[in-house]
Amino acid sequence: MKIHKPLTTLLVTAAMLGLAGTAQASDKARARDAIAEADARIESAWAAGAAERAASSQARATAALERARYQLRKSNEHHAYYAAREADAFAQLALATAQSQR
């Protein structure tokens, strides 16, 4: 069976567009997951007393989380993901500090 070049080109283009859409969806999902993870860790740090024992790290975590949410609203998924990872790192530091000072 002989496939014509225009049909092959159309099929390849359609497949590439489908993959690009999937990549965009996964970037958004990855950013949302990172934001949810950072949010949960920040809440844990609050509960552990980070507001009193690790105020600076907790404030930085909260600011980075807000930046991540802003970037996601602006459809900057990569920036949102990395800001959420930064928020999570500061929240981990705040949580560890708060727990060590008990």
Biopython code that builds the backbone (N, CA, C, O; Angstrom):
import numpy as np
from Bio.PDB.StructureBuilder import StructureBuilder

atoms = [
    (1, "MET", "N", (0.848, -1.168, 0.000)),
    (1, "MET", "CA", (0.000, 0.000, 0.000)),
    (1, "MET", "C", (0.897, 1.235, 0.000)),
    (1, "MET", "O", (1.825, 1.330, 0.803)),
    (2, "LYS", "N", (0.626, 2.168, -0.885)),
    (2, "LYS", "CA", (1.429, 3.374, -1.008)),
    (2, "LYS", "C", (0.710, 4.536, -0.315)),
    (2, "LYS", "O", (-0.454, 4.820, -0.596)),
    (3, "ILE", "N", (1.423, 5.195, 0.589)),
    (3, "ILE", "CA", (0.856, 6.356, 1.279)),
    (3, "ILE", "C", (1.430, 7.594, 0.619)),
    (3, "ILE", "O", (2.631, 7.696, 0.370)),
    (4, "HIS", "N", (0.560, 8.505, 0.353)),
    (4, "HIS", "CA", (0.981, 9.743, -0.308)),
    (4, "HIS", "C", (1.687, 10.663, 0.679)),
    (4, "HIS", "O", (1.372, 10.685, 1.869)),
    (5, "LYS", "N", (2.645, 11.417, 0.161)),
    (5, "LYS", "CA", (3.437, 12.300, 1.005)),
    (5, "LYS", "C", (2.581, 13.335, 1.747)),
    (5, "LYS", "O", (2.823, 13.557, 2.933)),
    (6, "PRO", "N", (1.603, 13.972, 1.117)),
    (6, "PRO", "CA", (0.789, 14.949, 1.865)),
    (6, "PRO", "C", (0.045, 14.303, 3.040)),
    (6, "PRO", "O", (-0.094, 14.915, 4.099)),
    (7, "LEU", "N", (-0.429, 13.074, 2.852)),
    (7, "LEU", "CA", (-1.134, 12.392, 3.930)),
    (7, "LEU", "C", (-0.165, 12.070, 5.072)),
    (7, "LEU", "O", (-0.517, 12.219, 6.242)),
    (8, "THR", "N", (1.027, 11.638, 4.745)),
    (8, "THR", "CA", (2.043, 11.345, 5.757)),
    (8, "THR", "C", (2.403, 12.607, 6.530)),
    (8, "THR", "O", (2.515, 12.584, 7.755)),
    (9, "THR", "N", (2.583, 13.699, 5.808)),
    (9, "THR", "CA", (2.901, 14.969, 6.452)),
    (9, "THR", "C", (1.782, 15.393, 7.390)),
    (9, "THR", "O", (2.038, 15.865, 8.497)),
    (10, "LEU", "N", (0.557, 15.227, 6.952)),
    (10, "LEU", "CA", (-0.594, 15.581, 7.788)),
    (10, "LEU", "C", (-0.635, 14.731, 9.057)),
    (10, "LEU", "O", (-0.881, 15.251, 10.145)),
    (11, "LEU", "N", (-0.398, 13.440, 8.920)),
    (11, "LEU", "CA", (-0.418, 12.549, 10.082)),
    (11, "LEU", "C", (0.702, 12.869, 11.071)),
    (11, "LEU", "O", (0.486, 12.864, 12.283)),
    (12, "VAL", "N", (1.888, 13.145, 10.553)),
    (12, "VAL", "CA", (3.019, 13.484, 11.417)),
    (12, "VAL", "C", (2.755, 14.808, 12.137)),
    (12, "VAL", "O", (3.031, 14.930, 13.330)),
    (13, "THR", "N", (2.232, 15.780, 11.433)),
    (13, "THR", "CA", (1.917, 17.072, 12.034)),
    (13, "THR", "C", (0.857, 16.917, 13.127)),
    (13, "THR", "O", (0.983, 17.501, 14.203)),
    (14, "ALA", "N", (-0.171, 16.142, 12.856)),
    (14, "ALA", "CA", (-1.225, 15.917, 13.851)),
    (14, "ALA", "C", (-0.666, 15.232, 15.091)),
    (14, "ALA", "O", (-1.040, 15.575, 16.212)),
    (15, "ALA", "N", (0.220, 14.273, 14.898)),
    (15, "ALA", "CA", (0.827, 13.580, 16.035)),
    (15, "ALA", "C", (1.688, 14.535, 16.847)),
    (15, "ALA", "O", (1.671, 14.488, 18.077)),
    (16, "MET", "N", (2.436, 15.396, 16.180)),
    (16, "MET", "CA", (3.284, 16.346, 16.892)),
    (16, "MET", "C", (2.450, 17.352, 17.681)),
    (16, "MET", "O", (2.800, 17.698, 18.809)),
    (17, "LEU", "N", (1.361, 17.817, 17.098)),
    (17, "LEU", "CA", (0.491, 18.750, 17.815)),
    (17, "LEU", "C", (-0.143, 18.075, 19.025)),
    (17, "LEU", "O", (-0.303, 18.698, 20.074)),
    (18, "GLY", "N", (-0.495, 16.832, 18.883)),
    (18, "GLY", "CA", (-1.062, 16.088, 20.004)),
    (18, "GLY", "C", (-0.060, 15.936, 21.129)),
    (18, "GLY", "O", (-0.421, 16.074, 22.298)),
    (19, "LEU", "N", (1.189, 15.657, 20.803)),
    (19, "LEU", "CA", (2.235, 15.531, 21.817)),
    (19, "LEU", "C", (2.526, 16.865, 22.484)),
    (19, "LEU", "O", (2.783, 16.919, 23.687)),
    (20, "ALA", "N", (2.486, 17.938, 21.710)),
    (20, "ALA", "CA", (2.732, 19.259, 22.291)),
    (20, "ALA", "C", (1.634, 19.605, 23.288)),
    (20, "ALA", "O", (1.915, 20.158, 24.351)),
    (21, "GLY", "N", (0.402, 19.288, 22.961)),
    (21, "GLY", "CA", (-0.699, 19.537, 23.888)),
    (21, "GLY", "C", (-0.557, 18.724, 25.145)),
    (21, "GLY", "O", (-0.848, 19.213, 26.237)),
    (22, "THR", "N", (-0.114, 17.484, 25.013)),
    (22, "THR", "CA", (0.102, 16.626, 26.173)),
    (22, "THR", "C", (1.230, 17.177, 27.035)),
    (22, "THR", "O", (1.132, 17.158, 28.262)),
    (23, "ALA", "N", (2.289, 17.662, 26.421)),
    (23, "ALA", "CA", (3.400, 18.229, 27.182)),
    (23, "ALA", "C", (2.954, 19.454, 27.952)),
    (23, "ALA", "O", (3.346, 19.641, 29.104)),
    (24, "GLN", "N", (2.133, 20.297, 27.326)),
    (24, "GLN", "CA", (1.644, 21.483, 28.014)),
    (24, "GLN", "C", (0.761, 21.090, 29.184)),
    (24, "GLN", "O", (0.849, 21.684, 30.258)),
    (25, "ALA", "N", (-0.082, 20.101, 28.985)),
    (25, "ALA", "CA", (-0.953, 19.658, 30.072)),
    (25, "ALA", "C", (-0.131, 19.090, 31.215)),
    (25, "ALA", "O", (-0.443, 19.328, 32.381)),
    (26, "SER", "N", (0.915, 18.341, 30.893)),
    (26, "SER", "CA", (1.728, 17.763, 31.954)),
    (26, "SER", "C", (2.546, 18.833, 32.673)),
    (26, "SER", "O", (2.790, 18.703, 33.872)),
    (27, "ASP", "N", (2.978, 19.886, 31.977)),
    (27, "ASP", "CA", (3.690, 20.981, 32.633)),
    (27, "ASP", "C", (2.776, 21.673, 33.635)),
    (27, "ASP", "O", (3.194, 21.999, 34.746)),
    (28, "LYS", "N", (1.534, 21.896, 33.239)),
    (28, "LYS", "CA", (0.581, 22.538, 34.128)),
    (28, "LYS", "C", (0.284, 21.637, 35.329)),
    (28, "LYS", "O", (0.208, 22.111, 36.462)),
    (29, "ALA", "N", (0.117, 20.349, 35.078)),
    (29, "ALA", "CA", (-0.147, 19.403, 36.167)),
    (29, "ALA", "C", (1.047, 19.320, 37.110)),
    (29, "ALA", "O", (0.881, 19.252, 38.328)),
    (30, "ARG", "N", (2.235, 19.326, 36.549)),
    (30, "ARG", "CA", (3.448, 19.268, 37.363)),
    (30, "ARG", "C", (3.564, 20.511, 38.248)),
    (30, "ARG", "O", (3.939, 20.415, 39.416)),
    (31, "ALA", "N", (3.243, 21.666, 37.689)),
    (31, "ALA", "CA", (3.284, 22.903, 38.472)),
    (31, "ALA", "C", (2.222, 22.881, 39.570)),
    (31, "ALA", "O", (2.492, 23.266, 40.708)),
    (32, "ARG", "N", (1.028, 22.435, 39.230)),
    (32, "ARG", "CA", (-0.040, 22.347, 40.240)),
    (32, "ARG", "C", (0.332, 21.388, 41.365)),
    (32, "ARG", "O", (0.084, 21.671, 42.537)),
    (33, "ASP", "N", (0.926, 20.256, 41.008)),
    (33, "ASP", "CA", (1.344, 19.280, 42.020)),
    (33, "ASP", "C", (2.419, 19.873, 42.939)),
    (33, "ASP", "O", (2.386, 19.681, 44.154)),
    (34, "ALA", "N", (3.357, 20.586, 42.348)),
    (34, "ALA", "CA", (4.425, 21.198, 43.149)),
    (34, "ALA", "C", (3.856, 22.268, 44.074)),
    (34, "ALA", "O", (4.302, 22.402, 45.213)),
    (35, "ILE", "N", (2.882, 23.024, 43.596)),
    (35, "ILE", "CA", (2.242, 24.044, 44.422)),
    (35, "ILE", "C", (1.490, 23.389, 45.572)),
    (35, "ILE", "O", (1.563, 23.857, 46.708)),
    (36, "ALA", "N", (0.774, 22.320, 45.289)),
    (36, "ALA", "CA", (0.037, 21.617, 46.349)),
    (36, "ALA", "C", (0.989, 21.039, 47.394)),
    (36, "ALA", "O", (0.709, 21.091, 48.591)),
    (37, "GLU", "N", (2.098, 20.497, 46.944)),
    (37, "GLU", "CA", (3.090, 19.935, 47.866)),
    (37, "GLU", "C", (3.694, 21.022, 48.751)),
    (37, "GLU", "O", (3.840, 20.840, 49.959)),
    (38, "ALA", "N", (4.042, 22.152, 48.139)),
    (38, "ALA", "CA", (4.609, 23.260, 48.914)),
    (38, "ALA", "C", (3.582, 23.810, 49.899)),
    (38, "ALA", "O", (3.915, 24.133, 51.040)),
    (39, "ASP", "N", (2.347, 23.912, 49.458)),
    (39, "ASP", "CA", (1.287, 24.409, 50.329)),
    (39, "ASP", "C", (1.116, 23.506, 51.549)),
    (39, "ASP", "O", (0.972, 23.990, 52.671)),
    (40, "ALA", "N", (1.131, 22.213, 51.328)),
    (40, "ALA", "CA", (0.989, 21.263, 52.437)),
    (40, "ALA", "C", (2.165, 21.358, 53.401)),
    (40, "ALA", "O", (1.976, 21.291, 54.616)),
    (41, "ARG", "N", (3.377, 21.512, 52.874)),
    (41, "ARG", "CA", (4.553, 21.608, 53.734)),
    (41, "ARG", "C", (4.541, 22.916, 54.526)),
    (41, "ARG", "O", (4.941, 22.947, 55.690)),
    (42, "ILE", "N", (4.080, 23.994, 53.886)),
    (42, "ILE", "CA", (3.981, 25.275, 54.598)),
    (42, "ILE", "C", (2.967, 25.162, 55.730)),
    (42, "ILE", "O", (3.199, 25.675, 56.825)),
    (43, "GLU", "N", (1.859, 24.501, 55.476)),
    (43, "GLU", "CA", (0.858, 24.291, 56.533)),
    (43, "GLU", "C", (1.436, 23.468, 57.689)),
    (43, "GLU", "O", (1.168, 23.752, 58.857)),
    (44, "SER", "N", (2.223, 22.459, 57.355)),
    (44, "SER", "CA", (2.874, 21.655, 58.393)),
    (44, "SER", "C", (3.833, 22.503, 59.224)),
    (44, "SER", "O", (3.913, 22.359, 60.444)),
    (45, "ALA", "N", (4.553, 23.383, 58.547)),
    (45, "ALA", "CA", (5.488, 24.251, 59.259)),
    (45, "ALA", "C", (4.738, 25.218, 60.172)),
    (45, "ALA", "O", (5.175, 25.478, 61.294)),
    (46, "TRP", "N", (3.616, 25.750, 59.700)),
    (46, "TRP", "CA", (2.804, 26.621, 60.561)),
    (46, "TRP", "C", (2.386, 25.859, 61.812)),
    (46, "TRP", "O", (2.496, 26.366, 62.929)),
    (47, "ALA", "N", (1.909, 24.642, 61.610)),
    (47, "ALA", "CA", (1.437, 23.830, 62.732)),
    (47, "ALA", "C", (2.556, 23.497, 63.712)),
    (47, "ALA", "O", (2.308, 23.330, 64.906)),
    (48, "ALA", "N", (3.775, 23.402, 63.218)),
    (48, "ALA", "CA", (4.919, 23.081, 64.078)),
    (48, "ALA", "C", (5.468, 24.305, 64.804)),
    (48, "ALA", "O", (6.389, 24.191, 65.613)),
    (49, "GLY", "N", (4.900, 25.474, 64.513)),
    (49, "GLY", "CA", (5.338, 26.687, 65.193)),
    (49, "GLY", "C", (6.401, 27.477, 64.460)),
    (49, "GLY", "O", (7.163, 28.218, 65.079)),
    (50, "ALA", "N", (6.459, 27.326, 63.154)),
    (50, "ALA", "CA", (7.486, 28.026, 62.373)),
    (50, "ALA", "C", (7.307, 29.537, 62.404)),
    (50, "ALA", "O", (8.273, 30.272, 62.198)),
    (51, "ALA", "N", (6.113, 30.009, 62.653)),
    (51, "ALA", "CA", (5.891, 31.460, 62.702)),
    (51, "ALA", "C", (6.728, 32.104, 63.799)),
    (51, "ALA", "O", (7.194, 33.234, 63.649)),
    (52, "GLU", "N", (6.917, 31.388, 64.895)),
    (52, "GLU", "CA", (7.709, 31.927, 65.999)),
    (52, "GLU", "C", (9.166, 31.493, 65.928)),
    (52, "GLU", "O", (10.060, 32.271, 66.260)),
    (53, "ARG", "N", (9.412, 30.270, 65.503)),
    (53, "ARG", "CA", (10.760, 29.692, 65.580)),
    (53, "ARG", "C", (11.575, 29.816, 64.294)),
    (53, "ARG", "O", (12.801, 29.703, 64.320)),
    (54, "ALA", "N", (10.907, 30.044, 63.189)),
    (54, "ALA", "CA", (11.601, 30.140, 61.893)),
    (54, "ALA", "C", (10.857, 31.130, 60.993)),
    (54, "ALA", "O", (10.498, 30.815, 59.859)),
    (55, "ALA", "N", (10.640, 32.310, 61.518)),
    (55, "ALA", "CA", (9.803, 33.301, 60.829)),
    (55, "ALA", "C", (10.340, 33.674, 59.452)),
    (55, "ALA", "O", (9.563, 33.801, 58.505)),
    (56, "SER", "N", (11.636, 33.851, 59.324)),
    (56, "SER", "CA", (12.218, 34.263, 58.045)),
    (56, "SER", "C", (12.019, 33.203, 56.960)),
    (56, "SER", "O", (11.595, 33.516, 55.847)),
    (57, "SER", "N", (12.326, 31.958, 57.290)),
    (57, "SER", "CA", (12.160, 30.875, 56.310)),
    (57, "SER", "C", (10.693, 30.691, 55.951)),
    (57, "SER", "O", (10.358, 30.445, 54.793)),
    (58, "GLN", "N", (9.827, 30.810, 56.937)),
    (58, "GLN", "CA", (8.395, 30.645, 56.688)),
    (58, "GLN", "C", (7.872, 31.777, 55.800)),
    (58, "GLN", "O", (7.056, 31.542, 54.908)),
    (59, "ALA", "N", (8.339, 32.992, 56.042)),
    (59, "ALA", "CA", (7.924, 34.124, 55.201)),
    (59, "ALA", "C", (8.411, 33.953, 53.768)),
    (59, "ALA", "O", (7.687, 34.257, 52.820)),
    (60, "ARG", "N", (9.630, 33.469, 53.615)),
    (60, "ARG", "CA", (10.155, 33.238, 52.261)),
    (60, "ARG", "C", (9.383, 32.132, 51.551)),
    (60, "ARG", "O", (9.125, 32.215, 50.350)),
    (61, "ALA", "N", (9.021, 31.110, 52.292)),
    (61, "ALA", "CA", (8.225, 30.017, 51.702)),
    (61, "ALA", "C", (6.874, 30.530, 51.230)),
    (61, "ALA", "O", (6.425, 30.206, 50.131)),
    (62, "THR", "N", (6.236, 31.327, 52.063)),
    (62, "THR", "CA", (4.922, 31.865, 51.721)),
    (62, "THR", "C", (5.010, 32.792, 50.507)),
    (62, "THR", "O", (4.153, 32.742, 49.625)),
    (63, "ALA", "N", (6.035, 33.630, 50.463)),
    (63, "ALA", "CA", (6.214, 34.535, 49.322)),
    (63, "ALA", "C", (6.472, 33.756, 48.034)),
    (63, "ALA", "O", (5.921, 34.091, 46.985)),
    (64, "ALA", "N", (7.296, 32.730, 48.108)),
    (64, "ALA", "CA", (7.578, 31.920, 46.911)),
    (64, "ALA", "C", (6.326, 31.178, 46.446)),
    (64, "ALA", "O", (6.110, 31.023, 45.244)),
    (65, "LEU", "N", (5.506, 30.723, 47.381)),
    (65, "LEU", "CA", (4.259, 30.045, 47.014)),
    (65, "LEU", "C", (3.318, 31.016, 46.306)),
    (65, "LEU", "O", (2.692, 30.651, 45.311)),
    (66, "GLU", "N", (3.211, 32.221, 46.796)),
    (66, "GLU", "CA", (2.368, 33.222, 46.128)),
    (66, "GLU", "C", (2.895, 33.529, 44.730)),
    (66, "GLU", "O", (2.116, 33.702, 43.793)),
    (67, "ARG", "N", (4.218, 33.597, 44.592)),
    (67, "ARG", "CA", (4.822, 33.815, 43.274)),
    (67, "ARG", "C", (4.506, 32.650, 42.340)),
    (67, "ARG", "O", (4.234, 32.856, 41.157)),
    (68, "ALA", "N", (4.543, 31.431, 42.868)),
    (68, "ALA", "CA", (4.226, 30.256, 42.055)),
    (68, "ALA", "C", (2.775, 30.306, 41.574)),
    (68, "ALA", "O", (2.494, 30.036, 40.406)),
    (69, "ARG", "N", (1.865, 30.650, 42.473)),
    (69, "ARG", "CA", (0.451, 30.747, 42.084)),
    (69, "ARG", "C", (0.237, 31.830, 41.035)),
    (69, "ARG", "O", (-0.537, 31.648, 40.096)),
    (70, "TYR", "N", (0.920, 32.950, 41.196)),
    (70, "TYR", "CA", (0.832, 34.038, 40.227)),
    (70, "TYR", "C", (1.335, 33.579, 38.851)),
    (70, "TYR", "O", (0.688, 33.822, 37.832)),
    (71, "GLN", "N", (2.485, 32.920, 38.839)),
    (71, "GLN", "CA", (3.049, 32.451, 37.572)),
    (71, "GLN", "C", (2.125, 31.438, 36.891)),
    (71, "GLN", "O", (1.992, 31.439, 35.668)),
    (72, "LEU", "N", (1.495, 30.584, 37.682)),
    (72, "LEU", "CA", (0.572, 29.610, 37.100)),
    (72, "LEU", "C", (-0.641, 30.317, 36.491)),
    (72, "LEU", "O", (-1.110, 29.938, 35.418)),
    (73, "ARG", "N", (-1.142, 31.337, 37.174)),
    (73, "ARG", "CA", (-2.268, 32.104, 36.615)),
    (73, "ARG", "C", (-1.882, 32.770, 35.307)),
    (73, "ARG", "O", (-2.721, 32.931, 34.420)),
    (74, "LYS", "N", (-0.631, 33.157, 35.178)),
    (74, "LYS", "CA", (-0.132, 33.804, 33.963)),
    (74, "LYS", "C", (0.313, 32.791, 32.906)),
    (74, "LYS", "O", (0.871, 33.171, 31.877)),
    (75, "SER", "N", (0.068, 31.509, 33.161)),
    (75, "SER", "CA", (0.419, 30.415, 32.244)),
    (75, "SER", "C", (1.922, 30.270, 32.043)),
    (75, "SER", "O", (2.370, 29.850, 30.976)),
    (76, "ASN", "N", (2.691, 30.612, 33.051)),
    (76, "ASN", "CA", (4.142, 30.391, 33.041)),
    (76, "ASN", "C", (4.426, 29.164, 33.900)),
    (76, "ASN", "O", (4.913, 29.273, 35.025)),
    (77, "GLU", "N", (4.110, 27.997, 33.347)),
    (77, "GLU", "CA", (4.169, 26.767, 34.126)),
    (77, "GLU", "C", (5.565, 26.463, 34.659)),
    (77, "GLU", "O", (5.710, 26.004, 35.792)),
    (78, "HIS", "N", (6.586, 26.715, 33.855)),
    (78, "HIS", "CA", (7.952, 26.424, 34.306)),
    (78, "HIS", "C", (8.337, 27.316, 35.480)),
    (78, "HIS", "O", (8.902, 26.842, 36.465)),
    (79, "HIS", "N", (8.031, 28.604, 35.376)),
    (79, "HIS", "CA", (8.329, 29.521, 36.477)),
    (79, "HIS", "C", (7.520, 29.148, 37.714)),
    (79, "HIS", "O", (8.019, 29.222, 38.837)),
    (80, "ALA", "N", (6.278, 28.749, 37.503)),
    (80, "ALA", "CA", (5.428, 28.336, 38.624)),
    (80, "ALA", "C", (6.010, 27.116, 39.318)),
    (80, "ALA", "O", (6.047, 27.050, 40.546)),
    (81, "TYR", "N", (6.461, 26.156, 38.533)),
    (81, "TYR", "CA", (7.033, 24.936, 39.104)),
    (81, "TYR", "C", (8.261, 25.257, 39.954)),
    (81, "TYR", "O", (8.374, 24.784, 41.085)),
    (82, "TYR", "N", (9.175, 26.054, 39.415)),
    (82, "TYR", "CA", (10.410, 26.336, 40.144)),
    (82, "TYR", "C", (10.155, 27.223, 41.367)),
    (82, "TYR", "O", (10.834, 27.071, 42.382)),
    (83, "ALA", "N", (9.206, 28.130, 41.289)),
    (83, "ALA", "CA", (8.855, 28.932, 42.464)),
    (83, "ALA", "C", (8.233, 28.042, 43.539)),
    (83, "ALA", "O", (8.480, 28.239, 44.729)),
    (84, "ALA", "N", (7.428, 27.067, 43.123)),
    (84, "ALA", "CA", (6.833, 26.134, 44.088)),
    (84, "ALA", "C", (7.903, 25.262, 44.735)),
    (84, "ALA", "O", (7.827, 24.979, 45.930)),
    (85, "ARG", "N", (8.891, 24.836, 43.967)),
    (85, "ARG", "CA", (9.991, 24.046, 44.538)),
    (85, "ARG", "C", (10.789, 24.893, 45.529)),
    (85, "ARG", "O", (11.229, 24.389, 46.563)),
    (86, "GLU", "N", (10.977, 26.177, 45.219)),
    (86, "GLU", "CA", (11.657, 27.080, 46.144)),
    (86, "GLU", "C", (10.840, 27.219, 47.432)),
    (86, "GLU", "O", (11.386, 27.181, 48.535)),
    (87, "ALA", "N", (9.530, 27.379, 47.273)),
    (87, "ALA", "CA", (8.649, 27.484, 48.442)),
    (87, "ALA", "C", (8.745, 26.228, 49.298)),
    (87, "ALA", "O", (8.786, 26.309, 50.525)),
    (88, "ASP", "N", (8.780, 25.088, 48.661)),
    (88, "ASP", "CA", (8.871, 23.829, 49.387)),
    (88, "ASP", "C", (10.198, 23.728, 50.140)),
    (88, "ASP", "O", (10.231, 23.251, 51.274)),
    (89, "ALA", "N", (11.275, 24.167, 49.524)),
    (89, "ALA", "CA", (12.587, 24.110, 50.185)),
    (89, "ALA", "C", (12.611, 25.009, 51.418)),
    (89, "ALA", "O", (13.103, 24.600, 52.470)),
    (90, "PHE", "N", (12.084, 26.232, 51.301)),
    (90, "PHE", "CA", (12.037, 27.115, 52.460)),
    (90, "PHE", "C", (11.110, 26.558, 53.537)),
    (90, "PHE", "O", (11.391, 26.690, 54.728)),
    (91, "ALA", "N", (10.014, 25.941, 53.126)),
    (91, "ALA", "CA", (9.089, 25.354, 54.098)),
    (91, "ALA", "C", (9.741, 24.175, 54.822)),
    (91, "ALA", "O", (9.535, 23.994, 56.022)),
    (92, "GLN", "N", (10.523, 23.375, 54.099)),
    (92, "GLN", "CA", (11.246, 22.276, 54.740)),
    (92, "GLN", "C", (12.228, 22.810, 55.776)),
    (92, "GLN", "O", (12.351, 22.256, 56.868)),
    (93, "LEU", "N", (12.920, 23.879, 55.432)),
    (93, "LEU", "CA", (13.854, 24.498, 56.364)),
    (93, "LEU", "C", (13.116, 25.043, 57.589)),
    (93, "LEU", "O", (13.560, 24.852, 58.721)),
    (94, "ALA", "N", (12.006, 25.710, 57.360)),
    (94, "ALA", "CA", (11.221, 26.254, 58.470)),
    (94, "ALA", "C", (10.697, 25.140, 59.363)),
    (94, "ALA", "O", (10.723, 25.254, 60.589)),
    (95, "LEU", "N", (10.226, 24.071, 58.751)),
    (95, "LEU", "CA", (9.703, 22.935, 59.515)),
    (95, "LEU", "C", (10.801, 22.286, 60.349)),
    (95, "LEU", "O", (10.599, 22.005, 61.531)),
    (96, "ALA", "N", (11.941, 22.051, 59.751)),
    (96, "ALA", "CA", (13.062, 21.440, 60.469)),
    (96, "ALA", "C", (13.537, 22.336, 61.610)),
    (96, "ALA", "O", (13.831, 21.851, 62.702)),
    (97, "THR", "N", (13.611, 23.625, 61.362)),
    (97, "THR", "CA", (14.025, 24.563, 62.403)),
    (97, "THR", "C", (13.025, 24.578, 63.557)),
    (97, "THR", "O", (13.402, 24.523, 64.728)),
    (98, "ALA", "N", (11.763, 24.652, 63.206)),
    (98, "ALA", "CA", (10.723, 24.676, 64.241)),
    (98, "ALA", "C", (10.729, 23.393, 65.072)),
    (98, "ALA", "O", (10.564, 23.440, 66.291)),
    (99, "GLN", "N", (10.916, 22.264, 64.422)),
    (99, "GLN", "CA", (10.922, 20.985, 65.137)),
    (99, "GLN", "C", (12.167, 20.833, 66.012)),
    (99, "GLN", "O", (12.094, 20.228, 67.081)),
    (100, "SER", "N", (13.298, 21.370, 65.579)),
    (100, "SER", "CA", (14.531, 21.233, 66.352)),
    (100, "SER", "C", (14.547, 22.137, 67.581)),
    (100, "SER", "O", (15.291, 21.884, 68.528)),
    (101, "GLN", "N", (13.738, 23.178, 67.570)),
    (101, "GLN", "CA", (13.724, 24.130, 68.689)),
    (101, "GLN", "C", (12.631, 23.830, 69.710)),
    (101, "GLN", "O", (12.384, 24.639, 70.604)),
    (102, "ARG", "N", (11.993, 22.709, 69.591)),
    (102, "ARG", "CA", (10.943, 22.353, 70.549)),
    (102, "ARG", "C", (11.520, 21.972, 71.865)),
    (102, "ARG", "O", (10.780, 21.643, 72.792)),
]
sb = StructureBuilder()
sb.init_structure("model")
sb.init_model(0)
sb.init_chain("A")
sb.init_seg("    ")
for serial, (resi, resn, name, xyz) in enumerate(atoms, 1):
    if name == "N":
        sb.init_residue(resn, " ", resi, " ")
    sb.init_atom(name, np.array(xyz, "f"), 0.0, 1.0, " ", f" {name:<3s}", serial, name[0])
structure = sb.get_structure()
